Amino acid sequence: MGNPDNTGDAYVAVIRLKNTASLNSREYRAKSYEILLLEVPIEGQKKKRKKVLLETKLQGGTEITQSILDFVLETTKPISPANQGIKGKRVVLMKKFPLDGEKAGQEASLYIVPTVVKDNTKYAYTPGCPIFYCLQDIMRVCSESSTHFATLTARMLIALDKWLDERHSQSHSIPALFRPSPLERIKTNVINPAYAIEPGQTESSLHMGYTALEIKSKMLALEKADVCIYNPLFGSDLQYTNRVDKVVINPYFGLGAPDYSKIQIPKREKWQRSMSSVTEDKEHQWVDDFPLHRSACEGDSDLLSHLLDKKFSVNQLDSDHWAPIHYACWYGKVEATRMLLEKGKCNPNLLNGQLSSPLHFAAGGGHAEIVQILLNHPEIDRHIIDQQGRSPLNVCEENKQNEWEETAKLLKEAINKPYEKARIYRMDGSYRSVELKHGNNTTVQQIMEGMRLSQETQQYFTIWICSENLSLQLKPYHKPLQHIRDWPEIFTELTNLDPQRETSQLFLRRDVRLPLEIEKKIEDPLAILILFDEARYNLLKGFYTSPDAKLITLASLLLQIVYGNYESKKHKQGFLNEENLKSIVPITKLKSKAPHWTNRILHEYKNLSTSEGVSKEMHHLQRMFLQNCWEIPTYGAAFFTGQILTKASSSSHKVIKVYVGVNVKGLHLLNMETKALLLSLRYGCFMWQLGDGDTCFQIHSLENKMSFIVHTKQAGLVIKLLMKLNGQLIPAERNE
């Protein structure tokens, strides 16, 4: 690592584990890791950004390990507490990558720098500085064709993912990677003065008036050691394990000398033939380890169906980084392919280690029938490209295997066929069908472009995936159809409810990051309408807790918007029955207070209709409605679910289920049952801390010194959103 002649581009992957339990795991899980990445603007596009690995230039004549560790320390000082920076444990050269373009013929090195396991240290977000991302989230969207990563960074991240997978399969490899550096393991260095090289070197530290030579003479007279062996592990904090991987007992031990006359020396021909057994052993090992892959490869439909019933994973990659569907498509196994797609619910765009899709494999093998099955799948990406930028048609025409001409014809015809569509709902129940040109590889950004909104209006909204008990805002590079496919798994990971009762849909909703000062300047009638529909929905569901007077004003505005001007003959006392009140009053007030509000609501409705100073144009009325909502603490919040514990008595606790609202104003807690606002804290008035295992978070109010803990599987999402939105408000608005 310390070669002074090594110069050139160096990329650094700073990684850390989320918990110590992953150190000894033989199973690799990307979600157990976090990686340090930097966001930089894309050239020519001010608003769009891409993620890159840390990059530095190595100079000749410098010690590489220390140079890279110093670089990481300096780069991370702005984001770490007290400007300390992140100290790496060691530097490992993972691989060298060839460069393209102007630097063709040169190579860039990727170095791994492991650091301490994730703790409760709060890292500040500073623009232009790197931050830690969950490796699983990164790898879900990482590909060389993605605009959200630099091409070389994407290639390196994919290689890093494979490298970590390989290391987990090797005993003690990961613990060795993350153990303290040798320098840190040396707690004390004791030098025997009798063995000082220079006579005067340790004179000042000797006791009892003896010189080093006298002590040495006395020691030699008592005892002389021929060999001195130092135990390098003594006094270190290395993890000691007495786990036994395997016990082998020699069945012949104690039976005396064997009869060597029975040993037979094989003939040379047999000896040479046995060399091929090594390859056969590997094949047998593959069959044992990956039965689903073997059944797909051989087209054994009965065994394949049996294994799918036993819940074998269709997404598992084998030692060659192929999934079962890749084998079925490459070897032309029609029924196996159909079964994996239909019964196994396999992703038709699943990539192998070399970023080739099932359509690439089927097209390369010239299997027309399988290509037809794949093209008929509603989630297929017809325009998918591999690591070398080739489409399935390119691969087909290059290989020219089997029925390649018929296959090429199918691929060409598919380009002009209508695309599958996805429904993107609005909060008023209406929807727009958007073409999915890339199947389930279609990103949020591509769907937003298909919503036929102006460029200005697009920036106020984004795509959300929602079911009855969970709503998540998606990022521009997320692939919504894959989230819908994975919703049961996502829902189970983030809640304790039954995922079978949840049906996910895609919605166009307000971007939770939209600052209020920007929203107040919106004039576009369509944008105002979409914002109004969402605000009305949240009001009626009880998420906008407000004084009675405010709710009555909002109800009168809704009457004006829905029914037009007040008419004394039509809008009498009995007009506001329970059915009509449902459309203008929060559900939490419907039975308790709404019946007593009817006169006040009708009175304000009448005044509003007869007021000459109020425009009766629809988008002006909708804007008035929004202006009243802006004052509500929970307006524009993303809501999460959780629970808090309060003391019911001296010996017991009461569990209160809550909604956790996070918006550009701060954090808010609502009682899940009554929708009563329990707490509302503005940024700058409270501190937060994520708990162990991302299953809870603690909030500390700086005003009344009160602290409480919210238990929720969504704690990590809440804290990330708080960190993202903190500081968006201007000082004047923060003091409102």
C-alpha positions, -999 to +999 in steps of 0.1 A: +000+000+000+029+023+005+044+022-029+058+057-035+058+053-073+020+049-074+005+081-088-029+089-105-066+091-098-078+075-066-114+070-056-122+063-020-152+043-007-156+051+030-179+024+045-193+017+079-216-010+095-249+000+110-244-024+139-217-048+153-240-079+147-232-078+110-194-083+116-197-120+120-226-126+096-218-150+067-247-135+048-241-102+030-268-076+033-263-042+017-287-026+041-262-033+069-238-009+054-236+029+048-213+046+023-200+081+021-210+098-012-208+134-025-235+152-045-223+174-073-243+193-099-246+178-134-229+200-161-254+222-179-282+214-155-283+236-124-311+218-105-301+182-112-273+165-092-255+133-093-237+112-066-199+105-068-174+087-047-147+108-030-118+114-054-082+125-048-049+127-067-020+105-055+014+121-058+046+102-063+069+100-033+040+099-007+029+070+015-005+061+000-022+047+031-015+078+052-022+101+023-057+086+018-065+085+055-055+122+058-077+130+028-107+114+043-101+131+077-099+166+061-129+160+038-152+149+066-143+176+091-171+200+081-198+173+088-185+158+120-189+171+156-162+195+168-146+194+133-129+161+142-133+143+109-138+106+103-107+084+110-104+054+088-091+021+102-070+011+072-068+015+034-075-015+011-069-014-027-099-031-041-095-029-079-083-007-107-107+005-134-098+016-170-108+052-178-126+064-208-126+096-229-096+119-226-080+096-201-083+064-222-055+040-215-051+052-179-065+036-148-082+048-116-078+029-083-107+022-059-096+021-023-118+009+006-116+028+039-136+011+067-145+033+097-162+028+130-196+012+134-225+036+132-233+052+166-254+081+179-230+107+166-250+134+148-234+145+115-243+179+102-255+183+066-232+208+048-238+216+011-208+204-010-197+179+016-202+141+016-229+123+037-236+087+045-262+068+025-277+034+031-259+011+006-291-009-001-309+023-012-280+032-034-277-003-050-314-004-058-311+024-083-275+021-092-266+014-128-241+028-153-270+042-174-285+061-144-282+099-145-280+100-107-245+086-106-213+093-124-206+064-148-173+054-132-189+057-097-217+034-107-192+009-121-172+010-088-203+007-066-214-024-084-179-039-080-179-029-043-213-046-038-199-079-053-166-075-033-184-072+000-206-102-009-174-123-015-158-111+018-188-122+038-185-157+025-149-159+038-144-166+075-131-137+096-127-115+065-151-088+075-140-087+112-104-083+100-115-054+077-131-035+105-108-043+134-087-015+149-056-005+130-023-019+143-013+014+158-045+016+178-040-019+191-007-010+207-019+001+241+016+001+259+051-002+247+075-015+273+113-016+266+137-035+288+166-011+296+190-041+297+187-044+260+193-007+251+213-004+219+231+027+230+246+028+265+234+063+273+200+059+258+180+049+289+203+061+317+179+087+329+151+062+333+170+036+354+164+032+391+185+020+421+217+034+406+223+005+382+236+010+347+221-008+318+253-030+315+251-040+352+214-050+349+222-070+318+250-088+335+228-097+365+200-110+341+225-131+322+238-146+354+203-157+364+188-168+332+194-166+295+167-168+268+177-183+235+146-172+217+121-144+226+086-145+211+062-116+214+025-123+214+011-096+190-025-102+203-016-097+240-034-066+254-053-059+222-091-055+219-095-080+191-126-101+194-118-136+206-140-164+193-140-200+204-166-210+179-157-243+162-166-244+125-160-281+121-148-311+142-130-340+125-123-371+145-097-395+131-115-430+133-081-447+131-064-430+160-052-455+186-056-486+163-019-491+157+001-490+125-020-498+093-012-526+069+007-507+042+007-537+019-029-530+010-021-497-005-025-497-043-008-472-066-032-463-095-021-465-131-011-433-148-042-432-170-065-434-141-045-407-123-048-383-152-085-390-156-091-381-120-080-345-127-114-338-143-131-347-110-123-312-096-146-297-123-172-323-115-171-314-078-177-278-086-207-287-107-221-309-079-216-280-054-235-256-077-264-281-080-265-285-042-263-247-035-286-234-062-314-260-069-338-233-083-311-223-108-305-259-118-342-266-124-345-234-145-314-243-165-327-279-172-363-268-177-375-292-150-410-276-145-421-300-117-391-294-095-392-257-103-429-255-092-421-274-060-392-251-051-413-220-058-439-234-034-412-236-008-405-199-013-371-202-029-360-167-040-363-160-077-340-130-073-310-149-058-278-146-078-254-177-079-216-177-079-216-164-115-241-137-105-269-152-126-305-155-114-327-186-123-345-166-151-312-158-168-305-196-172-341-203-184-338-175-210-303-184-222-310-221-226-344-216-242-366-231-214-400-217-223-421-232-195-395-225-169-394-188-180-432-186-179-434-202-145-407-179-130-426-148-143-461-159-134-458-181-103-425-167-090-435-131-098-399-125-111-389-091-123-387-093-161-359-067-161-338-084-134-301-077-141-272-102-137-238-092-125-228-079-159-260-058-161-277-080-188-315-086-186-335-117-194-345-101-227-307-098-236-302-135-228-333-147-248-324-124-277-288-135-277-298-172-277-323-166-305-352-180-285-382-163-303-409-178-281-393-166-249-387-132-263-424-130-271-433-140-236-411-113-222-423-086-246-459-094-236-451-088-199-467-055-187-435-045-168-409-052-196-384-025-205-381-028-243-354-001-244-331-017-217-294-017-224-265-037-210-231-028-196-218-022-231-247+000-241-263-027-263-300-033-267-315-068-270-318-063-307-280-055-309-272-087-290-295-108-312-280-095-345-244-100-331-249-136-319-272-149-347-282-180-328-311-203-335-342-184-346-324-151-345-342-136-376-377-143-361-364-129-328-351-097-344-384-092-362-403-095-328-379-070-312-383-045-341-421-048-340-422-043-302-406-008-306-437+006-322-463-011-301-484+009-275-468+010-241-484-002-208-499+026-187-499+033-150-526+053-132-514+083-113-542+094-089-549+129-075-563+135-041-598+142-055-600+106-069-593+115-105-563+100-123-541+103-154-528+073-173-490+076-180-471+055-206-444+034-191-418+034-219-393+015-197-417-009-180-410-013-143-376+005-149-396+037-155-384+063-129-404+090-110-387+117-131-399+100-163-435+096-150-435+133-140-425+142-175-455+122-188-480+140-165-483+169-190-475+195-164-456+226-171-419+227-161-427+252-134-457+232-120-436+200-119-413+214-093-441+217-067-452+180-069-438+145-070-450+109-070-461+092-037-468+056-031-496+051-007-518+024+009-542+028+038-517+029+066-484+040+049-475+069+025-440+074+012-427+102-010-405+088-038-373+103-051-368+112-087-346+082-095-369+057-077-388+031-099-425+032-087-436+000-103-408-019-085-420-003-052-455-015-059-442-050-065-421-048-033-448-031-012-456-061+011-419-063+019-415-025+024-447-024+045-436-052+067-402-035+072-418-002+083-450-013+102-463-041+124-496-044+104-507-071+080-494-063+045-520-085+028-547-059+037-528-031+020-532-021-017-507+004-029-514+031-055-494+060-070-504+096-063-494+130-075-490+151-043-473+181-029-435+178-025-430+178+013-398+198+007-417+227-010-410+259+011-441+279+020-425+311+006-424+294-028-459+281-025-473+316-017-460+328-050-478+302-071-503+316-096-509+287-120-546+276-116-538+239-122-511+239-094-535+257-071-562+232-078-540+202-071-528+218-038-564+226-029-576+191-034-548+177-012-554+203+015-591+196+015-585+159+018-562+163+048-586+187+064-616+164+062-595+134+075-586+155+106-549+160+100-553+198+101-560+205+137-572+241+142-594+263+164-632+261+157-633+296+141-607+286+115-626+254+107-658+272+103-642+297+079-628+268+059-662+251+058-678+283+045-652+285+017-658+249+007-696+257+005-688+286-018-665+265-040-688+235-042-723+251-043-716+286-057-733+317-043-756+316-013-793+313-021-818+318+008-844+295-007-820+267-014-795+270+015-819+268+045-813+255+080-819+219+071-795+221+041-765+212+062-775+177+070-750+150+081-742+140+045-734+176+034-714+183+066-691+153+057-678+172+027-669+204+046-661+195+082-633+173+096-645+138+105-633+143+141-658+172+145-687+157+126-706+143+156-693+164+185-694+199+172-706+202+136-744+201+144-739+232+166-719+250+139-745+250+111-758+285+118-723+300+120-712+282+088-743+294+069-738+329+082-702+331+070-712+314+037-738+342+032-713+370+040-687+355+017-712+352-012-724+388-008-690+404-003-681+425-033-644+426-024-639+388-028-634+374-063-657+344-070-634+329-096-627+293-087-589+295-084-591+326-063-614+309-038-592+278-038-562+301-031-581+317-002-587+282+012-549+275+010-541+308+026-561+298+056-544+264+057-509+278+056-514+290+092-522+255+104-490+239+120-494+206+102-500+219+067-478+202+041-465+176+065-456+140+057-472+117+083-457+087+099-471+063+125-457+054+159-465+052+196-454+069+228-455+057+264-470+079+292-474+071+329-509+059+337-499+052+373-468+048+394-464+012+383-478+011+347-476+029+314-502+038+289-495+034+251-507+062+229-507+056+191-497+088+173-492+103+139-457+120+135-460+149+111-428+165+096-429+196+074-408+227+067-421+242+100-410+214+123-423+182+140-459+176+152-475+148+172-512+139+167-533+115+187-541+088+161-576+081+175-588+117+182-564+136+158-558+161+187-525+180+184-504+167+213-472+186+205-459+210+178-422+220+178-405+244+154-370+239+141-344+254+164-366+247+195-359+210+198-332+184+193-335+148+180-316+116+182-321+083+165-323+052+187-306+018+184-317-003+155-336+026+139-367+015+159-372+047+179-361+083+182-359+108+211-371+144+210-358+170+235-376+203+237-353+232+244-381+255+257-396+234+285-367+208+288-392+180+281-380+148+264-399+119+250-393+088+229-414+078+199-413+041+190-417+033+153-401+013+126-402+045+105-377+063+129-350+063+103-373+080+077-384+106+102-349+116+112-337+118+076-366+141+067-360+163+098-324+167+088-333+175+052-360+201+061-342+217+090-330+252+080-352+257+050-373+284+067-360+320+066-354+336+100-385+358+097-408+328+091-392+308+118-403+334+144-439+336+132 
